[in-house]
């Protein structure tokens, strides 16, 4: 699909095409992961998160409360899958809860 067409295209399809062809798509998707984390994790978890960042293919999440740290540790595989699914790429290979 090209950027220019006479046929209507769904916005999500146009964005996917753009991201797939963009030379910096990995960086864009990494930024998308960081912006999607609050939505995917949910408000209740995000209230406990003090900081989060990406280093390589690892998402680090800092949680001060031990009980919440353990809860998030158990949910990390599910959270990783949901985030990667949202950006349609395997951007995150691991989540480390600190």
C-alpha positions in Angstrom: 0.0 0.0 0.0 1.3 3.4 -0.8 0.8 6.6 1.1 -1.2 8.1 -1.8 -4.4 6.4 -2.9 -7.8 7.3 -4.2 -9.4 4.6 -2.1 -10.4 5.2 1.5 -8.2 3.4 4.0 -8.8 2.8 7.7 -6.5 5.0 9.8 -5.1 2.1 11.7 -4.1 0.4 8.4 -2.5 3.6 7.1 -0.5 4.0 10.4 0.6 0.4 10.3 1.8 0.8 6.7 3.6 4.0 7.7 5.3 2.4 10.7 6.3 -0.7 8.7 8.0 1.5 6.0 9.5 4.1 8.4 13.2 3.6 8.9 12.9 4.4 12.6 9.9 2.2 13.3 11.6 0.3 16.1 12.1 3.6 18.0 8.6 4.7 17.3 7.2 1.4 18.6 9.4 1.7 21.7 7.8 5.1 22.3 4.4 3.6 21.8 5.1 0.9 24.4 6.0 3.6 27.0 2.8 5.6 26.2 0.6 2.5 26.2 1.8 1.1 29.5 -0.6 3.1 31.7 -3.6 2.0 29.6 -2.6 -1.6 29.4 -1.5 -2.0 33.0 -4.5 -0.1 34.4 -4.9 2.7 36.8 -4.7 0.6 39.9 -1.3 -0.8 39.0 0.0 2.5 37.7 -0.8 4.2 41.0 2.0 2.0 42.5 4.5 2.5 39.7 7.2 5.0 40.6 9.1 4.9 37.3 9.4 2.9 34.1 11.8 2.8 31.2 13.1 0.7 28.3 16.7 -0.4 27.9 17.2 -2.5 24.8 14.3 -5.0 24.7 13.7 -4.9 28.4 11.1 -2.9 30.1 12.0 -1.9 33.7 9.2 -1.0 36.1 10.0 0.4 39.6 7.4 -0.3 42.3 8.2 0.6 45.9 5.5 -1.5 47.6 6.6 -5.1 48.1 3.2 -6.6 47.7 2.5 -4.7 44.4 6.0 -5.5 43.2 5.3 -9.2 43.6 1.8 -8.9 42.0 3.3 -7.1 39.0 6.1 -9.7 38.8 3.5 -12.4 38.4 1.7 -10.4 35.7 4.8 -9.5 33.7 4.4 -12.2 31.0 0.8 -11.2 30.4 1.6 -7.5 30.4 4.5 -8.1 27.9 2.2 -10.0 25.5 -0.5 -7.3 25.7 1.9 -4.5 25.0 3.6 -6.3 22.1 0.2 -7.2 20.7 -0.9 -3.5 20.8 2.2 -2.4 18.7 2.0 -5.5 16.5 5.7 -6.3 17.1 7.9 -8.0 19.7 9.4 -4.8 21.1 9.7 -6.2 24.6 11.3 -9.5 25.3 11.4 -9.1 29.1 9.9 -7.1 31.9 12.0 -6.6 35.1 10.1 -5.4 38.2 12.3 -3.5 40.6 
